[in-house]
Each structure stands twice: as structure tokens, then as C-alpha cells.
């Protein structure tokens, strides 16, 4: 039997590349097809939608922003994707892969391609703080955007999310400096338990200012520590940032 005995090395993270994927290969330039393949891998499986700043997207592909803009125009001109560019270089661009090029069944009721201004502001604030923490992976993925949108829909105040990220970043830096957990924060989902923690027990007055000062201090210590020290886990143990 064809394919008998074959076993995937990785059980998840796959994209169903069918006939439409091959059709895109034939009609797109090399650069535009590389972008399309990346979008397919990173887009939300339920909606076929991807969101990112053009700067982050260009960096992920190893292309200039000008080239990226050309590829996005090509995808839209050939009817493969619908593109809504951000208002500036820092705002997120939304790409919707067309139904005929998306192999998964999409919901009958789709969410609007354009978010409300309030949702955009909320998600953008979360994204900027996440990337500015210094101990995150350096990219805010479509999955992270989706989670931030869900928090907005649930009515979670932005201040609660920001507090959770401050607390989580301080704890992560402490763990890294003490050699317990050298890995960077890979996704926004890392802060979900902390959001629930702060909802149960909000910060006392002045504690946010304290954490912001601690974050600056710990970030500085982390940057000064030598790579060899990070690998060995040998670093000065600063005071705890826990409540």
C-alpha cells in the first residue's frame, strides 16, 4: 500500500499543501511564493488569517520592506490573498488567504478583516510591551494576536495584562540569572496564568512602579552577564520580585 509504514517525525504543526498550493507555485514569482508559503504555515487555521507588522514579516523572510510590499501586492493582484496594510510601519498588516487557496474549511460566519479601533489599540499595546520586555522571543505571532483579542473580548482591562507581563518578565529574568530557566518567553500565552493571578489579587498601590524599576534593573543585569555565565547559570542573585 502506498505510504504504508510512514510515520511523521512531528505530530503537529503541519499545513495541508494540496493542489491549490501547487497552483500558487506556478503563478507566483519566487519571492511572492516564499511569502505565501510562510503565510500558510503561520496563519490561523480556523480563519486563514495572518497579522504582523511589515517590519517583522520582512525580517522573518530575510527580505527588505520594499520587496515585501511588492510581494504583498502580487498576492493581492493575483487573487490569492486580501491585504489590509497597517497605517504605519509599526501597525499590523492583516493578510487573509483566499478561500480557494486555503485547504481548511472556514467558519460560515467570519470575523471582519478590519478590527475596531479599540481592539487595534489594545492588541498593539500588548504587542509593544511584549516585544519591549527583552526576555521574549522577539516576535508576536498570529496566535499571540488572537489571544490578545480574546482578552479584549472578555473585557480583561489592559492594565491587568500589563501588570501580568511586568510580573512575569521579572520572574523570568530572575530565573535566567539564577540559572534555572535560560529559555526566553516564547509566546504571549506564558502570561495567561499570571493574568488570572492578578485578577484574584490586584497589585497594591505603588507595586507597578516597583516592578517597572525591577524590570529595568534585571534587564540590565541580564545584558551585562557573559554568554558563558548564562550557559553555566552563574550569576549574582538579585532580590526577589515576588509579592
C-alpha positions as CSV (number, residue, x, y, z in Angstrom):
1,X,0.0,0.0,0.0
2,X,1.3,3.4,-0.9
3,X,2.7,5.2,2.1
4,X,2.4,2.1,4.3
5,X,4.7,2.3,7.4
6,X,5.4,6.0,7.1
7,X,5.3,7.9,10.3
8,X,5.5,11.7,10.9
9,X,8.5,12.8,13.0
10,X,6.5,15.7,14.3
11,X,2.8,15.1,15.1
12,X,1.7,18.7,14.9
13,X,2.4,22.0,13.1
14,X,1.7,20.7,9.6
15,X,0.0,22.5,6.8
16,X,-2.2,20.7,4.2
17,X,-0.5,21.7,0.9
18,X,-2.8,20.5,-1.8
19,X,-3.5,21.3,-5.4
20,X,-4.1,25.0,-4.7
21,X,-0.6,25.2,-3.1
22,X,0.9,23.8,-6.4
23,X,-1.2,26.3,-8.4
24,X,0.2,29.2,-6.4
25,X,3.7,27.9,-7.1
26,X,3.0,28.1,-10.8
27,X,1.6,31.6,-10.9
28,X,3.7,33.5,-8.3
29,X,7.2,34.8,-8.5
30,X,9.8,33.1,-6.3
31,X,9.7,35.8,-3.7
32,X,5.9,36.0,-3.6
33,X,5.6,32.3,-3.3
34,X,8.0,32.2,-0.4
35,X,5.8,34.8,1.3
36,X,2.7,32.8,0.5
37,X,4.3,29.6,1.9
38,X,5.2,31.4,5.1
39,X,1.7,32.9,5.5
40,X,0.2,29.4,5.0
41,X,2.4,28.0,7.8
42,X,1.8,30.9,10.2
43,X,-1.9,31.8,9.5
44,X,-4.7,30.9,11.9
45,X,-6.0,27.5,10.8
46,X,-9.6,28.5,11.6
47,X,-9.7,31.7,9.5
48,X,-6.7,31.6,7.1
49,X,-5.7,35.0,8.5
50,X,-2.3,36.3,9.4
51,X,-1.3,39.5,11.2
52,X,2.1,41.1,11.7
53,X,3.9,44.4,11.2
54,X,5.6,44.6,7.8
55,X,9.0,45.0,9.5
56,X,8.6,41.8,11.4
57,X,7.4,40.0,8.3
58,X,10.3,41.3,6.2
59,X,12.8,40.2,8.9
60,X,11.2,36.7,9.1
61,X,11.6,36.3,5.3
62,X,15.1,37.9,5.1
63,X,13.7,40.5,2.7
64,X,13.6,44.3,2.5
65,X,10.3,46.1,3.3
66,X,10.2,47.3,-0.2
67,X,10.4,43.8,-1.6
68,X,7.9,42.6,0.9
69,X,5.4,45.3,-0.2
70,X,5.9,44.2,-3.8
71,X,5.1,40.5,-2.9
72,X,2.0,41.5,-1.0
73,X,0.8,43.5,-4.0
74,X,1.4,40.4,-6.2
75,X,-0.5,38.1,-3.9
76,X,-3.5,40.5,-3.9
77,X,-3.3,41.2,-7.7
78,X,-3.5,37.5,-8.5
79,X,-6.4,37.0,-6.2
80,X,-4.6,34.7,-3.8
81,X,-4.8,36.9,-0.7
82,X,-6.6,40.0,0.6
83,X,-4.3,42.5,2.2
84,X,-5.1,45.3,4.7
85,X,-1.9,47.3,5.3
86,X,-1.3,48.9,8.7
87,X,-1.5,52.7,8.9
88,X,2.2,53.0,9.5
89,X,5.3,50.8,9.8
90,X,4.5,49.9,13.4
91,X,0.9,48.9,12.8
92,X,-0.1,45.4,11.9
93,X,-0.8,44.3,8.4
94,X,-3.6,41.8,8.0
95,X,-3.5,39.2,5.3
96,X,-6.5,36.9,4.5
97,X,-5.7,33.9,2.4
98,X,-8.4,33.4,-0.2
99,X,-10.8,30.6,0.2
100,X,-9.8,28.9,-3.0
101,X,-6.2,28.8,-1.8
102,X,-6.9,27.8,1.8
103,X,-7.3,24.0,2.3
104,X,-9.2,24.1,5.6
105,X,-13.0,24.6,5.9
106,X,-13.6,28.1,7.2
107,X,-16.4,29.2,9.6
108,X,-19.6,30.2,8.0
109,X,-19.6,33.5,9.9
110,X,-16.2,35.2,9.5
111,X,-14.9,37.9,11.7
112,X,-14.3,41.3,9.9
113,X,-10.9,41.7,8.3
114,X,-10.6,45.1,9.9
115,X,-10.7,45.3,13.7
116,X,-12.3,48.0,15.7
117,X,-10.0,50.9,16.7
118,X,-10.4,49.9,20.3
119,X,-9.3,46.3,19.6
120,X,-6.4,47.5,17.5
121,X,-5.2,49.8,20.2
122,X,-5.5,47.1,22.8
123,X,-3.6,44.5,20.8
124,X,-1.0,46.9,19.7
125,X,-0.3,47.9,23.3
126,X,0.1,44.3,24.3
127,X,2.4,43.6,21.3
128,X,4.7,46.5,22.0
129,X,5.1,45.7,25.7
130,X,5.7,42.0,24.9
131,X,8.5,42.9,22.4
132,X,10.0,45.5,24.7
133,X,10.3,43.1,27.7
134,X,13.7,41.9,26.4
135,X,13.2,38.4,27.6
136,X,10.6,37.4,25.0
137,X,11.4,35.6,21.7
138,X,11.2,38.8,19.7
139,X,8.2,38.1,17.6
140,X,4.4,38.5,18.3
141,X,2.8,35.7,16.3
142,X,-0.7,35.4,14.9
143,X,-1.5,33.1,17.8
144,X,-0.4,35.8,20.2
145,X,-2.6,38.4,18.4
146,X,-5.6,36.0,18.6
147,X,-5.1,35.6,22.4
148,X,-4.8,39.3,23.0
149,X,-8.0,39.8,21.0
150,X,-9.8,37.2,23.2
151,X,-8.7,39.0,26.3
152,X,-10.2,42.2,24.9
153,X,-13.4,40.4,24.1
154,X,-13.6,39.0,27.6
155,X,-13.3,42.5,29.0
156,X,-9.9,42.0,30.7
157,X,-8.5,45.5,31.4
158,X,-5.3,46.4,29.6
159,X,-3.7,47.3,33.0
160,X,-4.2,43.8,34.3
161,X,-2.5,42.4,31.2
162,X,0.4,44.9,31.5
163,X,0.8,44.0,35.2
164,X,0.9,40.3,34.4
165,X,3.6,40.9,31.8
166,X,5.7,43.0,34.2
167,X,5.5,40.4,36.9
168,X,6.2,37.5,34.5
169,X,9.2,39.3,33.0
170,X,10.7,40.0,36.4
171,X,10.3,36.3,37.4
172,X,11.7,35.1,34.1
173,X,14.8,37.4,34.4
174,X,15.4,36.1,38.0
175,X,15.1,32.5,36.8
176,X,17.5,33.2,34.0
177,X,20.1,35.0,36.2
178,X,19.9,32.2,38.7
179,X,20.4,29.6,36.0
180,X,17.0,27.9,36.5
181,X,15.3,28.7,33.2
182,X,17.5,30.2,30.5
183,X,14.9,29.9,27.7
184,X,13.2,33.1,26.5
185,X,9.5,33.6,26.8
186,X,8.3,32.0,23.6
187,X,4.7,33.3,23.4
188,X,2.2,35.6,24.9
189,X,0.4,32.5,26.4
190,X,3.1,32.4,29.1
191,X,1.3,35.2,30.9
192,X,-2.2,33.7,30.9
193,X,-1.8,32.2,34.5
194,X,-0.4,35.5,35.7
195,X,-3.4,37.4,34.3
196,X,-5.7,35.1,36.4
197,X,-3.4,35.5,39.4
198,X,-3.6,39.3,39.2
199,X,-7.4,39.2,38.7
200,X,-7.6,37.3,42.0
201,X,-5.1,39.6,43.8
202,X,-4.6,43.0,42.2
203,X,-1.3,44.9,42.9
204,X,-1.2,47.1,46.0
205,X,-0.6,50.9,45.3
206,X,2.9,51.6,44.0
207,X,3.8,48.0,43.2
208,X,3.6,48.5,39.5
209,X,6.2,51.3,39.8
210,X,8.4,48.9,41.8
211,X,8.1,46.2,39.2
212,X,9.0,48.6,36.4
213,X,12.1,49.6,38.3
214,X,13.0,46.0,38.9
215,X,12.5,45.1,35.3
216,X,15.0,47.8,34.2
217,X,17.5,46.5,36.8
218,X,17.1,42.9,36.0
219,X,17.2,43.5,32.2
220,X,20.5,45.4,32.7
221,X,22.0,42.6,34.7
222,X,21.0,40.1,32.1
223,X,22.5,42.2,29.3
224,X,25.8,42.5,31.2
225,X,26.1,38.8,32.0
226,X,28.5,37.0,29.8
227,X,27.2,34.3,27.4
228,X,29.3,31.7,29.2
229,X,27.8,32.8,32.5
230,X,24.3,32.3,31.1
231,X,25.2,28.8,29.9
232,X,26.6,27.8,33.3
233,X,23.9,29.6,35.2
234,X,26.4,31.5,37.3
235,X,25.1,35.0,38.0
236,X,24.5,37.2,41.0
237,X,21.2,36.5,42.6
238,X,19.3,39.8,43.0
239,X,16.4,40.3,45.3
240,X,13.1,38.6,44.6
241,X,10.4,40.3,42.6
242,X,7.6,38.3,44.0
243,X,4.9,39.8,46.0
